Amino acid sequence: MTQITLSDVFSHKHNPYPFYARLREQGPLSHFTWMGIEMWLVTTYDDAVSILKDPRFTLDKQKVEPSPC
């Protein structure tokens, strides 16, 4: 899996579809780091729906445990 940057994600405004196809070819998840925060980009509809329905994923910061260092 190739590391992508946030600028990669937003640099394809005029024709993003070749970039999206490349992401899907790499797999359903793409990993990148922004401002020291590790993030994942979900590239398939079914995986996105599964994650959004999964109670283990939340926007509530109080429910997030700090990662061990």
N, CA, C and O atoms as CSV, one atom per row, in Angstrom:
chain,resi,resn,atom,element,x,y,z
A,1,MET,N,N,0.848,-1.178,0.000
A,1,MET,CA,C,0.000,0.000,0.000
A,1,MET,C,C,0.894,1.242,0.000
A,1,MET,O,O,1.803,1.363,0.821
A,2,THR,N,N,0.626,2.149,-0.919
A,2,THR,CA,C,1.405,3.369,-1.041
A,2,THR,C,C,0.855,4.435,-0.102
A,2,THR,O,O,-0.355,4.652,-0.038
A,3,GLN,N,N,1.738,5.092,0.618
A,3,GLN,CA,C,1.337,6.179,1.512
A,3,GLN,C,C,0.888,7.367,0.664
A,3,GLN,O,O,1.599,7.774,-0.255
A,4,ILE,N,N,-0.278,7.924,0.962
A,4,ILE,CA,C,-0.735,9.114,0.273
A,4,ILE,C,C,-0.718,10.279,1.248
A,4,ILE,O,O,-0.672,10.082,2.463
A,5,THR,N,N,-0.756,11.483,0.715
A,5,THR,CA,C,-0.782,12.676,1.556
A,5,THR,C,C,-2.138,13.353,1.403
A,5,THR,O,O,-2.887,13.056,0.472
A,6,LEU,N,N,-2.444,14.253,2.308
A,6,LEU,CA,C,-3.698,14.987,2.218
A,6,LEU,C,C,-3.732,15.819,0.946
A,6,LEU,O,O,-4.791,15.976,0.338
A,7,SER,N,N,-2.592,16.352,0.537
A,7,SER,CA,C,-2.569,17.132,-0.707
A,7,SER,C,C,-2.894,16.239,-1.902
A,7,SER,O,O,-3.490,16.708,-2.871
A,8,ASP,N,N,-2.508,14.946,-1.852
A,8,ASP,CA,C,-2.898,14.015,-2.911
A,8,ASP,C,C,-4.419,13.914,-3.010
A,8,ASP,O,O,-4.984,13.875,-4.102
A,9,VAL,N,N,-5.059,13.873,-1.860
A,9,VAL,CA,C,-6.509,13.710,-1.813
A,9,VAL,C,C,-7.218,14.909,-2.426
A,9,VAL,O,O,-8.214,14.745,-3.131
A,10,PHE,N,N,-6.718,16.111,-2.165
A,10,PHE,CA,C,-7.401,17.321,-2.619
A,10,PHE,C,C,-6.805,17.961,-3.867
A,10,PHE,O,O,-7.276,19.019,-4.287
A,11,SER,N,N,-5.797,17.365,-4.468
A,11,SER,CA,C,-5.141,18.006,-5.608
A,11,SER,C,C,-5.759,17.633,-6.953
A,11,SER,O,O,-5.267,18.073,-7.992
A,12,HIS,N,N,-6.806,16.848,-6.958
A,12,HIS,CA,C,-7.393,16.366,-8.207
A,12,HIS,C,C,-8.800,16.927,-8.403
A,12,HIS,O,O,-9.726,16.179,-8.715
A,13,LYS,N,N,-8.965,18.230,-8.223
A,13,LYS,CA,C,-10.287,18.847,-8.267
A,13,LYS,C,C,-10.933,18.774,-9.649
A,13,LYS,O,O,-12.134,18.523,-9.751
A,14,HIS,N,N,-10.159,18.988,-10.713
A,14,HIS,CA,C,-10.748,19.059,-12.045
A,14,HIS,C,C,-11.168,17.698,-12.589
A,14,HIS,O,O,-12.212,17.589,-13.233
A,15,ASN,N,N,-10.376,16.666,-12.343
A,15,ASN,CA,C,-10.717,15.315,-12.780
A,15,ASN,C,C,-10.206,14.321,-11.750
A,15,ASN,O,O,-9.121,13.764,-11.913
A,16,PRO,N,N,-10.974,14.094,-10.693
A,16,PRO,CA,C,-10.503,13.226,-9.611
A,16,PRO,C,C,-10.632,11.734,-9.904
A,16,PRO,O,O,-10.087,10.922,-9.157
A,17,TYR,N,N,-11.338,11.348,-10.970
A,17,TYR,CA,C,-11.683,9.941,-11.163
A,17,TYR,C,C,-10.494,9.015,-11.403
A,17,TYR,O,O,-10.512,7.896,-10.889
A,18,PRO,N,N,-9.463,9.408,-12.151
A,18,PRO,CA,C,-8.286,8.525,-12.249
A,18,PRO,C,C,-7.609,8.301,-10.891
A,18,PRO,O,O,-7.134,7.203,-10.602
A,19,PHE,N,N,-7.572,9.342,-10.068
A,19,PHE,CA,C,-6.997,9.214,-8.723
A,19,PHE,C,C,-7.840,8.269,-7.875
A,19,PHE,O,O,-7.299,7.415,-7.172
A,20,TYR,N,N,-9.164,8.416,-7.937
A,20,TYR,CA,C,-10.049,7.529,-7.183
A,20,TYR,C,C,-9.875,6.079,-7.636
A,20,TYR,O,O,-9.857,5.171,-6.805
A,21,ALA,N,N,-9.748,5.857,-8.939
A,21,ALA,CA,C,-9.550,4.504,-9.462
A,21,ALA,C,C,-8.248,3.915,-8.927
A,21,ALA,O,O,-8.197,2.738,-8.567
A,22,ARG,N,N,-7.192,4.736,-8.874
A,22,ARG,CA,C,-5.907,4.262,-8.360
A,22,ARG,C,C,-6.036,3.878,-6.885
A,22,ARG,O,O,-5.472,2.872,-6.454
A,23,LEU,N,N,-6.773,4.673,-6.113
A,23,LEU,CA,C,-6.985,4.349,-4.698
A,23,LEU,C,C,-7.723,3.026,-4.553
A,23,LEU,O,O,-7.347,2.197,-3.725
A,24,ARG,N,N,-8.777,2.815,-5.353
A,24,ARG,CA,C,-9.543,1.565,-5.267
A,24,ARG,C,C,-8.702,0.368,-5.671
A,24,ARG,O,O,-8.875,-0.720,-5.122
A,25,GLU,N,N,-7.785,0.550,-6.627
A,25,GLU,CA,C,-6.905,-0.540,-7.040
A,25,GLU,C,C,-5.979,-0.966,-5.900
A,25,GLU,O,O,-5.613,-2.136,-5.797
A,26,GLN,N,N,-5.601,-0.010,-5.045
A,26,GLN,CA,C,-4.713,-0.304,-3.917
A,26,GLN,C,C,-5.441,-1.082,-2.835
A,26,GLN,O,O,-4.809,-1.796,-2.057
A,27,GLY,N,N,-6.748,-0.956,-2.776
A,27,GLY,CA,C,-7.531,-1.634,-1.759
A,27,GLY,C,C,-8.615,-0.718,-1.238
A,27,GLY,O,O,-8.652,0.457,-1.605
A,28,PRO,N,N,-9.492,-1.219,-0.399
A,28,PRO,CA,C,-10.623,-0.417,0.069
A,28,PRO,C,C,-10.240,0.676,1.068
A,28,PRO,O,O,-11.035,1.582,1.320
A,29,LEU,N,N,-9.040,0.606,1.638
A,29,LEU,CA,C,-8.596,1.610,2.608
A,29,LEU,C,C,-7.252,2.187,2.186
A,29,LEU,O,O,-6.354,1.457,1.766
A,30,SER,N,N,-7.126,3.504,2.303
A,30,SER,CA,C,-5.844,4.170,2.064
A,30,SER,C,C,-5.459,4.926,3.327
A,30,SER,O,O,-6.283,5.616,3.928
A,31,HIS,N,N,-4.227,4.792,3.712
A,31,HIS,CA,C,-3.724,5.383,4.951
A,31,HIS,C,C,-2.925,6.644,4.635
A,31,HIS,O,O,-2.141,6.664,3.686
A,32,PHE,N,N,-3.126,7.701,5.435
A,32,PHE,CA,C,-2.290,8.893,5.318
A,32,PHE,C,C,-2.208,9.591,6.661
A,32,PHE,O,O,-2.993,9.320,7.571
A,33,THR,N,N,-1.252,10.488,6.769
A,33,THR,CA,C,-1.042,11.249,7.997
A,33,THR,C,C,-1.188,12.724,7.677
A,33,THR,O,O,-0.640,13.210,6.688
A,34,TRP,N,N,-1.924,13.430,8.511
A,34,TRP,CA,C,-2.118,14.865,8.354
A,34,TRP,C,C,-1.911,15.533,9.704
A,34,TRP,O,O,-2.605,15.218,10.671
A,35,MET,N,N,-0.967,16.447,9.769
A,35,MET,CA,C,-0.651,17.170,10.997
A,35,MET,C,C,-0.372,16.201,12.154
A,35,MET,O,O,-0.763,16.458,13.293
A,36,GLY,N,N,0.302,15.097,11.856
A,36,GLY,CA,C,0.652,14.120,12.874
A,36,GLY,C,C,-0.465,13.175,13.267
A,36,GLY,O,O,-0.288,12.351,14.165
A,37,ILE,N,N,-1.616,13.278,12.611
A,37,ILE,CA,C,-2.762,12.424,12.923
A,37,ILE,C,C,-2.899,11.381,11.813
A,37,ILE,O,O,-2.999,11.727,10.636
A,38,GLU,N,N,-2.902,10.114,12.193
A,38,GLU,CA,C,-3.083,9.051,11.215
A,38,GLU,C,C,-4.556,8.944,10.838
A,38,GLU,O,O,-5.434,8.962,11.701
A,39,MET,N,N,-4.811,8.832,9.538
A,39,MET,CA,C,-6.183,8.761,9.030
A,39,MET,C,C,-6.295,7.667,7.989
A,39,MET,O,O,-5.302,7.224,7.411
A,40,TRP,N,N,-7.532,7.240,7.763
A,40,TRP,CA,C,-7.834,6.244,6.743
A,40,TRP,C,C,-8.895,6.804,5.828
A,40,TRP,O,O,-9.850,7.435,6.283
A,41,LEU,N,N,-8.732,6.576,4.543
A,41,LEU,CA,C,-9.702,6.987,3.541
A,41,LEU,C,C,-10.360,5.728,2.999
A,41,LEU,O,O,-9.680,4.849,2.470
A,42,VAL,N,N,-11.668,5.636,3.125
A,42,VAL,CA,C,-12.427,4.474,2.659
A,42,VAL,C,C,-12.841,4.745,1.218
A,42,VAL,O,O,-13.402,5.801,0.923
A,43,THR,N,N,-12.570,3.798,0.316
A,43,THR,CA,C,-12.782,4.058,-1.103
A,43,THR,C,C,-13.934,3.290,-1.733
A,43,THR,O,O,-14.205,3.462,-2.921
A,44,THR,N,N,-14.615,2.451,-0.970
A,44,THR,CA,C,-15.759,1.740,-1.543
A,44,THR,C,C,-17.017,2.065,-0.746
A,44,THR,O,O,-16.965,2.276,0.466
A,45,TYR,N,N,-18.126,2.100,-1.435
A,45,TYR,CA,C,-19.399,2.427,-0.813
A,45,TYR,C,C,-19.750,1.432,0.285
A,45,TYR,O,O,-20.098,1.824,1.399
A,46,ASP,N,N,-19.657,0.142,-0.032
A,46,ASP,CA,C,-20.042,-0.886,0.943
A,46,ASP,C,C,-19.208,-0.803,2.219
A,46,ASP,O,O,-19.737,-0.951,3.321
A,47,ASP,N,N,-17.904,-0.566,2.069
A,47,ASP,CA,C,-17.054,-0.439,3.255
A,47,ASP,C,C,-17.401,0.818,4.047
A,47,ASP,O,O,-17.403,0.792,5.278
A,48,ALA,N,N,-17.691,1.903,3.362
A,48,ALA,CA,C,-18.069,3.141,4.052
A,48,ALA,C,C,-19.357,2.946,4.848
A,48,ALA,O,O,-19.449,3.380,5.996
A,49,VAL,N,N,-20.340,2.300,4.250
A,49,VAL,CA,C,-21.605,2.045,4.946
A,49,VAL,C,C,-21.371,1.150,6.157
A,49,VAL,O,O,-21.926,1.393,7.229
A,50,SER,N,N,-20.550,0.116,5.990
A,50,SER,CA,C,-20.251,-0.781,7.114
A,50,SER,C,C,-19.611,-0.032,8.271
A,50,SER,O,O,-19.971,-0.243,9.429
A,51,ILE,N,N,-18.665,0.838,7.961
A,51,ILE,CA,C,-17.992,1.607,9.010
A,51,ILE,C,C,-18.964,2.568,9.687
A,51,ILE,O,O,-18.961,2.694,10.911
A,52,LEU,N,N,-19.797,3.247,8.898
A,52,LEU,CA,C,-20.740,4.202,9.474
A,52,LEU,C,C,-21.773,3.529,10.368
A,52,LEU,O,O,-22.269,4.144,11.312
A,53,LYS,N,N,-22.100,2.281,10.081
A,53,LYS,CA,C,-23.082,1.542,10.894
A,53,LYS,C,C,-22.457,0.846,12.089
A,53,LYS,O,O,-23.176,0.412,12.989
A,54,ASP,N,N,-21.155,0.732,12.119
A,54,ASP,CA,C,-20.454,0.008,13.174
A,54,ASP,C,C,-20.339,0.884,14.421
A,54,ASP,O,O,-19.755,1.965,14.351
A,55,PRO,N,N,-20.884,0.443,15.563
A,55,PRO,CA,C,-20.842,1.270,16.770
A,55,PRO,C,C,-19.432,1.467,17.337
A,55,PRO,O,O,-19.243,2.309,18.215
A,56,ARG,N,N,-18.448,0.714,16.860
A,56,ARG,CA,C,-17.075,0.907,17.342
A,56,ARG,C,C,-16.454,2.191,16.799
A,56,ARG,O,O,-15.451,2.670,17.329
A,57,PHE,N,N,-17.042,2.748,15.748
A,57,PHE,CA,C,-16.544,4.003,15.180
A,57,PHE,C,C,-17.441,5.127,15.649
A,57,PHE,O,O,-18.665,4.996,15.626
A,58,THR,N,N,-16.851,6.229,16.072
A,58,THR,CA,C,-17.629,7.315,16.661
A,58,THR,C,C,-17.001,8.667,16.365
A,58,THR,O,O,-15.806,8.763,16.084
A,59,LEU,N,N,-17.817,9.708,16.432
A,59,LEU,CA,C,-17.330,11.083,16.359
A,59,LEU,C,C,-17.208,11.687,17.754
A,59,LEU,O,O,-16.675,12.784,17.919
A,60,ASP,N,N,-17.707,10.959,18.761
A,60,ASP,CA,C,-17.684,11.437,20.136
A,60,ASP,C,C,-16.276,11.264,20.711
A,60,ASP,O,O,-15.860,10.148,21.021
A,61,LYS,N,N,-15.556,12.361,20.849
A,61,LYS,CA,C,-14.172,12.315,21.325
A,61,LYS,C,C,-14.054,11.731,22.732
A,61,LYS,O,O,-12.996,11.217,23.094
A,62,GLN,N,N,-15.110,11.801,23.520
A,62,GLN,CA,C,-15.074,11.270,24.871
A,62,GLN,C,C,-15.061,9.739,24.877
A,62,GLN,O,O,-14.660,9.126,25.866
A,63,LYS,N,N,-15.496,9.128,23.785
A,63,LYS,CA,C,-15.538,7.671,23.689
A,63,LYS,C,C,-14.262,7.088,23.090
A,63,LYS,O,O,-14.096,5.870,23.047
A,64,VAL,N,N,-13.369,7.948,22.631
A,64,VAL,CA,C,-12.132,7.484,21.990
A,64,VAL,C,C,-11.055,7.302,23.038
A,64,VAL,O,O,-10.771,8.203,23.828
A,65,GLU,N,N,-10.463,6.125,23.030
A,65,GLU,CA,C,-9.369,5.853,23.956
A,65,GLU,C,C,-8.050,6.312,23.325
A,65,GLU,O,O,-7.845,6.124,22.126
A,66,PRO,N,N,-7.170,6.902,24.103
A,66,PRO,CA,C,-5.862,7.279,23.538
A,66,PRO,C,C,-5.079,6.045,23.124
A,66,PRO,O,O,-5.115,5.018,23.802
A,67,SER,N,N,-4.375,6.154,22.011
A,67,SER,CA,C,-3.588,5.006,21.567
A,67,SER,C,C,-2.352,4.857,22.434
A,67,SER,O,O,-1.767,5.855,22.857
A,68,PRO,N,N,-1.943,3.616,22.707
A,68,PRO,CA,C,-0.751,3.409,23.534
A,68,PRO,C,C,0.503,3.871,22.771
A,68,PRO,O,O,0.614,3.664,21.562
A,69,CYS,N,N,1.411,4.478,23.469
A,69,CYS,CA,C,2.650,4.971,22.832
A,69,CYS,C,C,3.767,3.985,22.983
A,69,CYS,O,O,4.877,4.232,22.512
